[in-house]
Amino acid sequence: MRWTRHGGERGYHHGNLKEALTRAALELIAEKGPAGFTFAEAARWAGVSPAAPYRHFRDRDELLANVALQGFERFAAMLTTAWNDGRPDPSTAFDHLGKAYLTFARTEPAYYSAMFEAGVPIANNAELLAASERAFGVLRAATETLIARLPAGQRPPSLMMALHIWAMSHGIASLFGRGDAARRALPMSPEELLEAGTLVYLKGLGLPQS
């Protein structure tokens, strides 16, 4: 695909229309938010006719779902790399995992918004649901590795622990670690806040820190 500028708008020539529309949606989300543009506007931004998007997407919601799908795929890959199968040690790798969550929210705000703020019904889209579960699966696998270091009778349910850590990471990312103007001010870095919160949580479970 080759992108050009024409009068401030993006267009494409003899390329991948589906990818052109997805990129247009990403730019519009970054500029206006996931609810701030129409299907026709995405077509215009991509430099195609209003009817052209219907070759690939039923409606605007399906276009947003495709953006969210790409986002979850990128997110899962980033988390997998950060976790690195628990190397060099589970505690350090878990810290890297949390920081990767914040990095994604900061560096990919349009994807993050499409994934978590656009109201896309994940349960109704098998491909999107699978992608989101792969991303969450990295976190769950990491928690299972951590709690394996506790005596069998003292291990919390891995799903519950993963959900707790996810909620804390997501809350910090959404409030303080965003890559857009909605970010709240914080007297420390989001990474420091998440590291401290995770440390307190894991210490409360009796988990060793190395």
C-alpha positions as CSV (number, residue, x, y, z in Angstrom):
1,M,0.0,0.0,0.0
2,R,1.3,3.5,-0.8
3,W,0.0,6.5,1.2
4,T,-0.2,10.0,-0.1
5,R,-1.5,13.4,1.1
6,H,-4.1,15.3,-0.9
7,G,-5.3,18.5,0.6
8,G,-4.7,17.3,4.2
9,E,-6.4,13.9,3.6
10,R,-4.9,10.5,3.4
11,G,-5.4,8.3,0.3
12,Y,-4.2,5.1,-1.2
13,H,-3.4,3.9,-4.6
14,H,-3.9,0.3,-5.8
15,G,-3.4,-1.1,-2.3
16,N,-5.1,-2.9,0.5
17,L,-8.4,-1.2,1.0
18,K,-9.1,-3.0,4.3
19,E,-5.8,-1.9,5.7
20,A,-6.3,1.7,4.4
21,L,-9.7,1.9,6.2
22,T,-8.2,0.5,9.4
23,R,-5.4,3.0,9.3
24,A,-7.9,5.8,8.7
25,A,-10.0,4.6,11.7
26,L,-6.9,4.6,13.9
27,E,-6.1,8.2,12.9
28,L,-9.7,9.3,13.5
29,I,-9.8,7.6,16.9
30,A,-6.6,9.4,17.8
31,E,-8.0,12.7,16.7
32,K,-11.7,12.4,17.8
33,G,-12.1,9.3,20.0
34,P,-13.8,6.1,19.0
35,A,-17.2,7.7,19.0
36,G,-16.2,10.8,17.1
37,F,-16.4,9.8,13.5
38,T,-18.7,8.2,11.0
39,F,-18.2,5.3,8.6
40,A,-18.4,7.8,5.7
41,E,-15.7,9.9,7.3
42,A,-13.4,6.9,7.6
43,A,-13.9,6.4,3.9
44,R,-13.2,10.0,3.1
45,W,-10.1,9.9,5.3
46,A,-8.8,6.9,3.4
47,G,-9.5,8.7,0.1
48,V,-12.2,6.3,-1.2
49,S,-15.9,6.6,-2.0
50,P,-18.5,6.3,0.8
51,A,-19.6,2.9,-0.7
52,A,-16.1,1.4,-0.8
53,P,-15.9,0.4,2.9
54,Y,-18.8,-2.0,2.5
55,R,-16.6,-4.3,0.5
56,H,-14.9,-5.3,3.7
57,F,-17.0,-4.1,6.7
58,R,-20.7,-4.3,7.4
59,D,-20.7,-1.0,9.3
60,R,-18.6,1.3,11.5
61,D,-18.8,-1.2,14.4
62,E,-17.3,-3.9,12.3
63,L,-14.5,-1.5,11.3
64,L,-13.8,-0.7,15.0
65,A,-13.8,-4.4,15.8
66,N,-11.1,-4.9,13.2
67,V,-9.0,-2.1,14.8
68,A,-9.5,-3.7,18.2
69,L,-8.5,-7.1,16.8
70,Q,-5.2,-5.7,15.5
71,G,-4.7,-4.0,18.8
72,F,-5.1,-7.2,20.8
73,E,-2.8,-9.0,18.5
74,R,-0.1,-6.4,19.0
75,F,-0.8,-6.3,22.7
76,A,-0.5,-10.0,23.2
77,A,2.8,-10.0,21.3
78,M,4.2,-7.2,23.4
79,L,3.1,-8.9,26.7
80,T,4.6,-12.2,25.5
81,T,7.9,-10.6,24.8
82,A,7.9,-8.8,28.1
83,W,7.1,-11.9,30.1
84,N,9.8,-13.9,28.2
85,D,8.7,-17.2,29.8
86,G,9.6,-15.9,33.3
87,R,13.2,-15.0,32.5
88,P,15.5,-13.9,34.0
89,D,13.4,-14.7,37.1
90,P,9.6,-14.7,37.6
91,S,9.5,-11.5,39.8
92,T,11.6,-9.5,37.3
93,A,9.6,-10.8,34.4
94,F,6.4,-10.0,36.1
95,D,7.6,-6.4,36.6
96,H,8.5,-6.2,32.9
97,L,5.0,-7.5,32.1
98,G,3.3,-4.6,34.0
99,K,5.6,-2.1,32.4
100,A,4.7,-3.4,28.9
101,Y,1.0,-2.9,29.7
102,L,1.7,0.7,30.5
103,T,3.9,1.1,27.5
104,F,1.2,-0.1,25.2
105,A,-1.4,2.3,26.6
106,R,1.0,5.2,26.2
107,T,2.4,4.4,22.7
108,E,-0.7,2.9,21.1
109,P,-3.5,5.1,22.5
110,A,-5.8,4.7,19.4
111,Y,-5.5,0.9,19.6
112,Y,-6.0,1.0,23.4
113,S,-9.1,3.1,23.0
114,A,-10.6,0.8,20.3
115,M,-9.9,-2.3,22.5
116,F,-11.3,-1.0,25.8
117,E,-13.3,2.2,25.2
118,A,-15.2,1.8,22.0
119,G,-17.9,-0.5,23.3
120,V,-17.0,-3.2,20.8
121,P,-19.0,-6.4,21.8
122,I,-16.1,-8.9,22.1
123,A,-18.3,-11.9,23.1
124,N,-20.1,-11.7,19.7
125,N,-16.9,-11.9,17.7
126,A,-15.0,-15.2,17.9
127,E,-11.8,-13.9,16.4
128,L,-11.7,-10.8,18.6
129,L,-12.6,-12.8,21.7
130,A,-9.7,-15.3,20.9
131,A,-7.2,-12.4,20.5
132,S,-8.3,-10.8,23.7
133,E,-8.0,-14.1,25.6
134,R,-4.5,-14.7,24.2
135,A,-3.4,-11.4,25.7
136,F,-5.0,-12.1,29.0
137,G,-3.6,-15.6,28.9
138,V,-0.1,-14.2,29.1
139,L,-1.0,-12.5,32.4
140,R,-2.7,-15.6,33.7
141,A,0.3,-17.8,32.9
142,A,2.6,-15.4,34.6
143,T,0.4,-15.5,37.8
144,E,0.4,-19.3,37.7
145,T,4.2,-19.2,37.6
146,L,4.4,-16.9,40.6
147,I,1.9,-18.7,42.8
148,A,3.7,-22.0,42.1
149,R,6.3,-20.8,44.5
150,L,3.8,-20.9,47.4
151,P,3.0,-24.0,49.4
152,A,0.0,-25.8,47.7
153,G,-2.4,-25.0,50.5
154,Q,-1.6,-21.2,50.4
155,R,-2.0,-20.6,46.7
156,P,-4.8,-18.2,45.6
157,P,-6.8,-19.0,42.5
158,S,-4.7,-18.0,39.5
159,L,-7.7,-16.5,37.7
160,M,-8.6,-14.3,40.7
161,M,-5.0,-13.1,41.0
162,A,-4.7,-12.4,37.3
163,L,-7.9,-10.4,37.4
164,H,-6.7,-8.4,40.4
165,I,-3.4,-7.5,38.7
166,W,-5.2,-6.8,35.4
167,A,-7.6,-4.4,37.1
168,M,-4.8,-2.6,38.9
169,S,-2.6,-2.4,35.7
170,H,-5.6,-1.2,33.6
171,G,-6.7,1.4,36.1
172,I,-3.2,2.9,36.3
173,A,-2.8,2.8,32.5
174,S,-6.2,4.4,31.9
175,L,-5.9,7.1,34.5
176,F,-2.2,8.0,34.5
177,G,-0.4,6.2,31.7
178,R,-2.4,7.2,28.6
179,G,-0.7,8.6,25.5
180,D,-3.4,11.2,25.0
181,A,-4.8,14.3,26.6
182,A,-7.0,12.4,29.1
183,R,-4.0,11.4,31.2
184,R,-4.2,12.6,34.8
185,A,-1.2,14.2,36.5
186,L,0.7,12.0,39.0
187,P,3.6,12.9,41.4
188,M,5.4,9.8,40.3
189,S,5.7,7.7,37.1
190,P,2.9,5.3,36.3
191,E,5.5,2.6,36.3
192,E,6.5,3.4,39.9
193,L,2.9,3.4,41.0
194,L,2.2,0.0,39.4
195,E,5.5,-1.4,40.8
196,A,4.6,-0.3,44.3
197,G,1.0,-1.5,44.1
198,T,2.1,-4.9,42.7
199,L,4.7,-5.3,45.4
200,V,2.2,-4.6,48.2
201,Y,-0.3,-7.1,46.6
202,L,2.3,-9.9,46.1
203,K,3.8,-9.3,49.6
204,G,0.3,-9.7,51.0
205,L,0.1,-13.1,49.4
206,G,3.4,-14.1,51.0
207,L,5.2,-14.4,47.6
208,P,9.0,-14.1,47.7
209,Q,10.2,-11.1,45.7
210,S,13.1,-12.8,43.9
